[in-house]
Amino acid sequence: MYSRYEHTTIASVKPWNSQIPILVSYLISPHSFNNVHDNTNREKVKPMYIKSRTLLTAAVSIIALIAVVSFNGCAALRPTAVVDITGTWRADVETPEGNLEIIMKISKSTAGVFTTTLDVPIMDAYDIPLSFSFENDVVHWELEEFGASFNGKLTDPSTIEGTSSQPDGTTGSLVFKRVE
């Protein structure tokens, strides 16, 4: 005979959640698992008390939470957002002669090839081609005819921070802000 918790036996679990307790109880104790769908063998089915159900629910919830946290914590499984770096970027450099405005224009073909040019309006220099690469938020470009280069990182969707290098070994920080 069952105790006062007879209504909580595995065989009497409501249909919407009947499979989880049956499977979990079988995994926990397969030797006490009887044919729970056969109503003639109800006496063989061991009662699942409220405490057991609460513990079982808590255990399943913890396992599910661990699985979710593990999946969210694994960067390799997480899809990465595609960053659009194309557009016009502007950097202002303070020099002894005054402010030097540098404009970088980045476009990308349908084949995924970047075309990048540099403008320095104060020097009347426009559409200077750059050798450009962008991967994993890292930006690199070279101004081959002058031996200058830039290494930086996209720190947010509208900022590229990095260091420029000149042929004479001079380096300086350079911050590009998205114009459009």
C-alpha positions in Angstrom: 0.0 0.0 0.0 1.2 3.6 -0.7 1.6 6.4 1.8 -0.4 9.6 1.7 1.7 10.7 -1.3 0.2 8.0 -3.5 -0.8 10.6 -6.1 2.9 11.3 -6.8 3.8 7.9 -8.0 5.7 7.7 -11.3 2.7 6.0 -12.9 0.4 8.9 -12.0 2.5 11.8 -13.3 0.6 14.0 -15.6 1.2 13.4 -19.4 2.9 16.8 -20.1 5.9 15.8 -18.0 5.7 12.1 -17.7 8.8 11.1 -19.7 11.4 13.0 -17.6 10.7 11.4 -14.2 10.4 8.0 -15.8 13.7 8.2 -17.6 15.5 9.9 -14.7 14.2 7.3 -12.2 15.4 4.5 -14.5 18.8 6.1 -14.8 19.0 6.5 -11.0 17.7 3.0 -10.1 17.2 0.7 -13.1 16.5 -2.3 -10.8 13.3 -0.7 -9.4 12.0 0.3 -12.8 9.0 -1.7 -13.8 6.6 -1.3 -16.6 5.0 2.0 -15.5 2.7 2.1 -18.4 1.0 -1.2 -17.5 -1.7 -0.3 -15.0 -2.1 -3.9 -13.9 1.4 -3.8 -12.3 0.9 -0.6 -10.3 1.9 -2.4 -7.1 5.4 -3.0 -8.6 6.0 0.7 -9.2 7.7 2.4 -6.3 6.2 5.7 -5.2 8.1 8.9 -5.9 7.6 11.1 -2.9 7.4 14.9 -3.1 10.9 15.3 -1.5 12.3 12.9 -4.2 10.6 14.8 -6.9 11.9 18.1 -5.6 15.4 16.8 -5.4 15.1 15.3 -8.8 13.7 18.5 -10.3 16.6 20.5 -8.6 19.2 18.0 -10.0 17.8 18.2 -13.5 17.6 22.0 -13.3 21.2 22.2 -12.1 22.4 19.9 -14.9 20.5 22.0 -17.5 22.0 25.2 -16.0 25.5 23.8 -16.2 24.9 22.8 -19.8 23.7 26.3 -20.7 26.6 28.0 -18.9 29.1 25.7 -20.4 27.8 26.3 -23.9 27.7 30.1 -23.4 31.2 30.1 -21.9 32.7 28.2 -24.9 33.8 30.8 -27.4 34.5 28.2 -30.1 30.8 27.2 -30.1 29.5 30.7 -29.9 28.8 32.2 -33.3 30.8 35.3 -33.9 29.2 38.6 -35.1 30.3 39.8 -38.5 31.8 43.2 -38.1 31.4 45.7 -41.0 34.5 47.8 -41.1 33.7 49.4 -44.4 33.1 53.1 -44.5 35.0 56.3 -43.9 37.3 56.7 -40.8 39.0 59.8 -39.5 42.0 60.4 -37.3 43.4 63.7 -36.0 47.1 63.8 -35.2 48.7 66.7 -33.3 52.0 67.7 -34.9 54.2 70.7 -34.1 52.9 72.3 -37.3 49.2 71.8 -36.2 46.4 69.3 -36.5 46.9 66.7 -39.3 43.6 65.1 -40.5 43.9 61.6 -41.9 40.9 60.0 -43.7 40.8 56.3 -44.4 38.2 54.9 -46.8 37.5 51.2 -46.7 35.3 49.3 -49.1 34.8 45.6 -49.7 34.0 43.8 -52.9 31.4 41.0 -53.1 34.3 38.6 -53.3 35.5 39.9 -49.9 38.5 41.8 -51.1 39.2 45.1 -49.3 40.1 48.3 -51.2 41.4 51.0 -48.9 42.7 54.5 -49.6 44.1 57.3 -47.5 43.5 61.0 -47.8 45.5 63.7 -46.1 43.7 66.9 -47.1 46.2 69.4 -45.7 48.9 67.9 -47.9 46.6 67.7 -51.0 47.0 63.9 -51.0 43.9 61.9 -51.9 43.1 58.3 -52.7 46.5 57.0 -51.7 46.2 53.1 -52.0 46.9 51.1 -48.9 47.8 47.4 -48.5 45.0 46.5 -46.0 44.0 43.5 -43.9 41.3 43.0 -41.2 40.9 39.8 -39.3 39.6 39.1 -35.7 39.1 42.8 -35.1 42.8 43.4 -35.9 43.5 46.1 -38.6 46.8 46.3 -40.4 47.7 48.6 -43.3 50.9 49.6 -45.1 51.6 52.7 -47.1 54.2 50.9 -49.2 55.5 53.9 -51.2 56.4 55.7 -48.0 57.3 52.8 -45.7 54.6 53.7 -43.2 52.4 51.2 -41.5 49.6 50.9 -38.9 48.6 48.1 -36.5 45.4 48.5 -34.6 42.3 46.9 -33.2 38.7 47.6 -33.6 37.8 48.4 -30.0 34.1 49.1 -30.7 32.1 49.4 -33.9 33.1 53.1 -34.3 36.7 53.1 -33.1 40.0 51.7 -34.3 43.0 52.3 -31.9 46.5 51.4 -32.7 50.1 52.5 -33.5 51.5 54.0 -36.7 55.1 53.5 -37.6 57.3 55.6 -39.9 60.3 54.5 -41.9 62.7 56.4 -39.6 61.4 54.3 -36.6 59.1 56.9 -35.2 55.9 55.5 -33.8 52.8 57.1 -32.4 49.3 56.2 -31.3 46.5 56.8 -33.8 42.8 56.6 -33.2 40.4 56.4 -36.1 36.7 57.2 -35.5 34.0 56.2 -37.9 32.6 59.1 -39.9 29.9 57.3 -41.9 
